[in-house]
């Protein structure tokens, strides 16, 4: 199973931009953008907590487990290359 970040969906549901979320969290917009696009390997639970509080959601609304095959189809063969 692969964990994917669905922050883009939550931002769309809340009609909030990356810039607005970044401003509310006092985080650089490029860092929020990297989280949103999944171009990160990890982020702090404190950041996840702050995002959830701001968007009034649960971590499961942002993080989703999908089968490895689907992750490869969606994100390419290299998506899971660092996975043990």
C-alpha positions in Angstrom: 0.0 0.0 0.0 1.1 3.5 -0.7 0.1 6.6 1.2 -0.9 9.6 -0.9 -1.7 13.1 0.1 -5.1 14.5 -0.9 -4.6 18.1 0.4 -5.6 19.4 -3.1 -9.1 17.9 -2.6 -9.5 19.4 0.9 -8.4 22.9 -0.3 -10.8 22.7 -3.2 -13.7 21.6 -0.9 -12.9 24.5 1.5 -12.4 26.9 -1.5 -9.0 27.8 -0.1 -5.8 28.5 -1.9 -2.3 27.3 -1.1 -1.4 30.8 -0.3 -4.2 31.3 2.1 -3.5 28.1 4.0 0.2 29.0 4.1 -0.6 32.4 5.5 -2.9 31.0 8.2 -0.3 28.5 9.2 2.6 30.9 8.9 4.4 28.4 6.6 6.1 29.3 3.3 3.6 28.7 0.4 6.2 26.6 -1.5 6.2 24.1 1.4 2.4 23.8 1.4 2.6 23.4 -2.4 5.2 20.6 -2.0 2.9 18.8 0.5 -0.1 19.3 -1.8 1.7 17.8 -4.8 3.2 14.9 -2.9 6.7 16.0 -3.7 7.9 15.4 -0.1 9.0 12.2 1.7 7.8 13.3 5.1 6.3 16.1 7.1 5.8 16.7 10.8 2.7 15.5 12.6 2.5 19.0 14.1 2.1 20.3 10.5 -0.6 17.8 9.8 -2.3 18.7 13.0 -2.2 22.4 12.1 -3.5 21.7 8.6 -6.4 19.7 10.0 -7.3 22.3 12.5 -7.3 25.0 9.9 -9.3 23.0 7.3 -11.5 21.5 10.1 -10.9 18.0 8.9 -9.3 14.7 10.1 -5.9 13.3 9.0 -7.8 10.6 7.0 -9.3 13.3 4.9 -5.9 14.3 3.7 -4.0 11.0 3.8 -5.2 8.0 1.8 -3.8 4.5 1.3 -4.0 3.1 -2.2 -2.6 -0.1 -3.7 1.0 0.1 -4.9 -0.1 -0.7 -8.5 -2.5 2.3 -8.5 0.3 4.6 -7.1 2.6 3.5 -9.9 -0.1 4.1 -12.5 -0.9 7.6 -11.1 2.6 8.7 -10.2 5.0 6.6 -12.2 7.3 3.7 -11.4 9.7 5.8 -9.3 7.0 6.7 -6.8 7.7 3.8 -4.5 11.4 3.3 -5.1 12.5 4.5 -1.6 10.0 2.1 0.0 11.6 -0.8 2.0 
